[in-house]
Amino acid sequence: MNKTANTFELRSAVPVSTNLEANIQEYSEANEKLSPSSLQSAPANKLPQYAAAVTATMGGFAMGTVLGWSAPAVEKIREIVPLTKNDISWIGSIANLGGALVMLPMAFILDRLGRRVTMLGLAPPLFGGWMLIALFSKVPIYIAGRFITGLFGAAYSVAGPVYNGEIAQKEIRGTLGVFYQLFLCAGILFSYIVGYVADLTTLSCVCSAIPVLFFVVFYFMPETPLYLLMKNKREEAIKSLQWLRGRHYNIESELNDLEDFVRETKMKNVKLKDVLKSRAAIRGLIISAGVMMCQQLSGIKAVVFYAVTIFKDAGSTLDPYICTIIVGAVLTGATGLSAFVVDRFGRRRLLLMSHVCTTTCLASLGYYFYVKEHNPDQATGIGWLPLSSMCIYLITYTMGSGACSWVILGEIFPNEIKGMAGSFSAFVNWFLAFVVTVSFPYMVNDLGSAWAFWIFSMFSFLGLLFVWFCVIETKGKTLEEIQKELSKTK
């Protein structure tokens, strides 16, 4: 749920093995062919960039269906096969474990295979995982299929934002950066809607069609120019950049900038272990991992994965599936709005606001379930509380912790460790999502729903304290200013 997060730049950690200093004359001649005098003033065509970004973020939509599937599916599986609490726990959570395991090697995979080939290669096994779920009504098969779809679907949360960040002009990079999280939330909403109108097999088959559609459309998109330059494929990089900017655009200046970036990255040759010895890097890792812990331990994945069950247990006067669709719509809408607030308000301020509101909303959910357990008649009078608390929780979470955690991740590290640090922080995020979703059914069964939400509320409050004492403001600061502040001793 994760957002612009996923926008951290793994490319900065990729080793450079290109000889851009050679054959400058060849470059000049090639560029003259691409940019005659009649093309000098033509503006870039942004439509190809939007087209490539939208098709790339279809991978995020596919991952959204993986995340949203369990909410309607768990109740539908109960109608087919008997489920224990252990079965529900693993069916709901195992996708997150797959997501955690794929995070750490993603920087290496993206460097070795390329952004485009990696993303295309994820689609067939993702389709295969969905087919397992659709065709076999066995709990072990459901678990295996969920692990496969989580493993290969979550990889898009790294590859998609990297691809979009590398194809976009700086003027629209922020907008394209929002696309992935928006499409992911739309995928969650899509699975909620299909789960309401269709049976389990149809739901899984419809979800399986998304990676197929992605493969067919994305196959025609180019590799990123930056990656091609890193791999010494200069002619291909020129073709890719020209396609992305339009055939009437003079790419010379932008190509020079990309070549300078690659050349400077190669010349630095800084050892990772030396960078990690610095106080700034250590504090940055603590902050990035800490905000990811605060994000997941507030229970967001439990709400997304078990929404139908939560509303069913709450005894909502509305159909639990309708309540879940409302939750998905609120989540998607709030994600779209977050693009307008992240840069207007400080990251730290939004995080603090988010944790104050989520702490309160989770506590109120706990209060409702406590009243329902001990005084059902009184709970009837506050039947509006679960849905309203859930919606406010999702809005404030999405605009604060959901968005800002990934924005901070993209801003707080120097290029030398951004890939490694980003992979580690993403691993923490997905692993804790697994811990939360695997433990939630047991918490509800052993402690009751009231205490389950009160525990999440307490973790959200601890997140508030962590942000207050440990997280610095990064809005409007250069990387150098951020590194100086991280290096200070208190």
N, C-alpha and C positions, 0 to 999 in steps of 0.2 A: 504494500500500500504506500507500497512504497512509492514519493514523487520525484522531483527534479533531481532526485536522487541518484536517484539513480543516475544523474547527469555528471557524476565525477568522471574525470578524464583519464581512463586507463592508458590512453595513448602515450601519456607522458612517462610511463614506466617501461614502455616498449623499447628494447634495444634498437639502435639505429645502425643499419648496415648498408648505407648508400654512399655513392661517390658523386656528390653534386658539384664538386669543384671542377670535374672534368668536362671538356667539350662545351664551353660556354658559347662558342660560335654556333654550334648545332642548335642550342636552345634559342638563340636569337633568330636564326633562319626559320625554325619551326613556328616561333611566335609571330613572325612577320606574315606567314601564311594564314594564321588564324585571325589576325587583327589588322586588316588593311585600313587605310585612312578613313574609309567610309564607316568603319565600326568604332572609331575611337570614342565617341560620346554616347553610344547606345547603353542604356541602363541594363542591369542584370534582370533577367526574367526569373522571378521568384517562384513561378508556378511549378517548374520541374523540382525545385527544392521541397516545396510543399507536398508534391506528389510522392517523392521518394520518402519523405518523413512520415506521411500518413501510411504508406504501405509498410514501412519498417515498424511502425507502432501497432500494426495489426498483430505483431507478436505480443505486445502488451495486452491487447484485447483477448488473445488466446490464453494468456496467463490469468487474466481476470476471470475467465470461465472456469479455470482450474480452482481458483480461490473461492468463487461463488457456488460451485457445484454442490458442495457438501451440505449447505444450508437447506435446500429443498430435498436433496437426495437421501439424507439420513432417514427422514420420516417415510420416504417412499420405499427404501430398502426394508424397513420394518414390516411392510406389507408383503414382502416377498420371502424373506428369511428372518428367523428370530435373531435379534442382536443383543449381546451383552454390553455392559458398560465398557468393557475392554475393546470390543469390536468397534463401537461408536468412537471411542477415543482414537484408535489407530486409523480408522477410515478417514476421520476428520483431520488428523494431524500429520500423517505421513508425508503429504505433499510438501510440507514445510521442511521436513528433514531432507528430502531430495533437493529442495532449494538451497539449504545450507551447504550441502556437500558440493554443489556445483560452483559456489561463489569463489572459493579460493583458487581453483585452477583457471578461472575465466580470463585473467590477464594473459596468461601463457597461451591459451587456446586462441584468443583473438589475434595475438601476434603471429602465431604459427600459420593459422588458416586464413586469416583475414576476416573483416567484419561481415561482408556479404556471404561468403561461403559458410562461415559459422552459423549465421542465422538461417540460411537455407537448409543446412544439415540438421538443425534442430526440429524441423517440421515433420519428417517421416517418423522418428521415434515418438514424438508427441501424438501423432495420429494413431500409432500402434498402441500406445497406452490407453487412449480413449476407446479403441476397439475392444481391448480386454475388458474394460468396464461395461461396455455395451452388450457384449455377447455372452458373458459368463456370470451367472447369478450365484457366485460363491464369495464368501467373505475374504479368504486369502487372495482371490483374484482381484477383488475390489482394492485391497490394500496394495497389491503389486502394481495395479494400473494407476492408482493415485501416486505412488512413489515415482513411477516413470513420468507421469504428466507433470509432477512437481519438479523433478530433476531437469527436464528439458524445457519446461515452460518458464521456470525461474531464470534460466540463462538469458532469456530475452530482456530481463530487467537490468542486465549489464550491457549486453550487446546493442540493444535498441537505442538507449541514450547516447552511447559512444558513437554509433553510426550517425545519429541526428546531429550531434555536436560537431562532427567532422565534415558534414556536407553543407552546413548552413553558413550563410553570411552572418557577420556579427550583428547586423541590424535585426535579424529575426531569430537569432540563436535562442534567446530567452523564450520566445513563443513556441518554437519547436521543442524546447526542453520540457514544456508543460504537456506536450502531446502524449508522452508515454503514460504518465500517471492518469491522465484523463481517459485514455483508451482502456487502461487497466480497470478503472472504476466502471466504465461503460460495459466491460466484459462481465464484471460481477453482476451488474444490474441485468444484463442480458440473460445470464444463467438463472437469476431469480425469476424473471418473467417466463422463460421457457419452462422452468421447473413448476410453475404454477399451472400452465395450460397443458403440459405434456407428461407422459409417464417416464419412468426412469430410463428405459432403453432409448426413447426418442430424445430425451434430454442429452444423453451421452453421445448419440449419433450426431445431433446438431452441433454439439461442442467439437466433435471430431472434424467437422467440415471446415472449421476456422483455420487450422494449420494448413489444410489443403489449399484453401483460397489464398492464404498468405503466400505459399510456395509459388503458386501460379503467377501471382501479381508481382511479387518481389523479385522473381527470376529475371525480370527485364530491367531492374534497377542497377546502377553502376556501383563498383567498389568506391570507397572514399579516396579522394585525391591524396590526402595525407598518408594513409596507409601505403598507397602505391609508391609514393616518394620514399617512404621509409624502406621499401623493398627494392629500391633502385629500378622501378618500372616507370620511368619518367614520361615516356610517350603515352602510356595508358593513363597516367595521372592527368596529362593535358587533355586527353579525350574525355575523361570523367568530369573534370572541372568545366570544360566547355559545355558538356551536356547539362550539367547542373545550373549553369549560369545563362544558358541560351546561346545560340550560335552567333548572335549579333553583339555579344559582349566581349570586350577586350580583357582577357584574363591575365595579362602580363603582370600587373601590380600584385594581384592576389597570389599568383604563382610564385612570385619573388618572395612574398611574405612566408609562404609555406616552406619554401626551400631554405630561407633563413632560419625558420623555427627548427627544421630538421637538422640543419648544420650546427646550430647552437647546442641542441640537445646532444648531438654526437660529441662535440668538443668538450662539453662539461665533464662527461665520464666520471661522475661522482659515485663513489661506492655507497651502496645502500646502508651498510652497517655503520659508516661514519655519520650519515645523516641522522640515523636513529639514536645516536648518542647525545644529540642536542636536546636541551630542555624544551625547546619549542615543539620538536617532533613528538616527544613523550607526552607533553600536555595536550597536543593535538589529538593523539591516539586516545588518551583518556577521555577527552571531550567527545570525540566522534563515537567511540564505543559506548560512552555513558548515555548520550542522547538516544542512541539506538536501544539501549536497555530500557530507558524510561519510556520510549515509544511502545515497545512490545509488552512490557510488564503492566501497562495500563489496560491490557485485555482486548485490544482492537481486533486481533485475529479471532478470539473467542466469539466476539460479537458478529463478525462477518461469517465465520464458519458455521455457527450454530444458531443463527438468527431465528429460523423457523421454530426450533425447539425451545428457545428462550421465550418467544411470544406464546407458544403453546402452553408452556409451564406457567406463564403469567396469567393465563385465562383471559386473554384479551378479547374484548367484545368484537373486534374486527377479526376477519380470517387471518391466521398467522402468516399465510403466504402473502396476503395483501400488505400486511405490516412490513414484511421483509422487503417487498418491492418498494414500498415507501422509503425504507432505510437505504436501499440501493440508489434510489433517485436522489435522496438527500446527499449521499456520499459523492455521487457523480457531480451534482450541482456545486457542492462545496469545493470540490477539486478544481472546477473551472474558475470559481471566484478566488481561490487561493493565489492564482497567478497575479491578481491585481493587488493583493495585500502584502505579499512577501517582500516586495521591493519598496512598499510605501512605509511600512512599519519596520522596526528593528527585529532581527531574528530572535534575539534574546527576549525582547518584550512580548513577541507573539508566543514564544515557548512558555513564558510565565503565565500569560493569559490562558493558554491552552490547558496547562496543568491545573490551574485554579478551577476552571469550568469542568474539566473531565473528573477531577476529584469530587466535585459537588454532584455531578450527574450520576456517577457510579455509586456514590453514597445513597442517593435518592432511590436508585434501582434496588440497592440492598434493603433500604427501608421498606419499599413496596413489598418485596418478597417476604420480609419479616412480618409485616402486617398481615399478608395473605395467609401465612402459616399459622399465626396465632389468633387472628380475628378476620375471617373471610368476609363477613358482612361489611366491616369497615373498609376492606380492600376494594369492595365493589364501588364505593364512593370515590375512589381515586384510581379507577381503571384507566384513566387517561395518562397516568404517570409513566408507565413503561415506554410507550411509544414516544412521548414528548421528550423524556429524559434521553432516550436513545438518539433521537434526532439532534438535540442540542449537543450531546456528546460527540456525535460524528462531525457536526459542523465545526466545532471548536478544535477537535482533534485534527481534522484535515487542514485547517488554516494555520494551525500552530505546529504541533509535534509532527504531524504527517508530512508537511511540506518543509518546514525549517530544518529538520534533522538532516535531510538530504542536501539542502542548500548549504548548510554549514560544512558538511562533508566535502562538497566541491570547492569550498573557499579556504579551508583552514590549513591545507597541506601544500608544501612546495611540490613542484612538478616531479622531483626526483623520487618521491615516495607516494605520490597520489594514487597510483595504481595499486600498489601493495596495501596501503592503508585503507583505500576504498574497498578492496576485496575483503580485508579482515573485518571491517565494520559491517559490511553487508552480510558476512558470515554470522556475526554476532546477532544481527537483526533476524535473519531467517532461523537460526538455531533457537533463539528465545521464542520466536513465533511457534516453533514446534513444541517447546516446553509448555507454553501457555495452552495450546490447543490439545495436546495429549493429556494434560492434567485437568482441564476444565470439567469434563464429565465426572471425574472422580471427586473433584471439589464439590460439585453440585450434589453428588450421591452421598458423600460422607459428611460434608459440612452443611449442606443446604445452599440454595441459590443466594440467600441473603449474605451469608459469609463469603461466598465466592466473589460477589461484587464488592463487598467491603474490603476484601483483600486487594482487589484491583485498585480500589480507591486509595488504600494506604500506599501502594506502590506509586500511584500517580502523585500523591503528596510528597513522597520521597524524591520523585522526579523534580517536583517544584523546588525542593531544597537544593538538589544537585545543580539545577540551572542557575539558581540564585547565587550560589557560592563558587561554581566552577566554570560556567560557560561565559565566554567573552562575546561582545558584540562584533559582528563582522560586516555589517551593512555599511556601504560607502567607503570601505577601507581597502587599500591596496594589499597585495600579498606581503609586501615588505613590512607594512605597518602591522599586519596581523602577526607576522613572525616576531616582530619586536615586542609586541604585547605579550605573546606567549613566552618569550624568553625572560620576562621580568620575574624577579623574585618578590614575593609578598612579605 
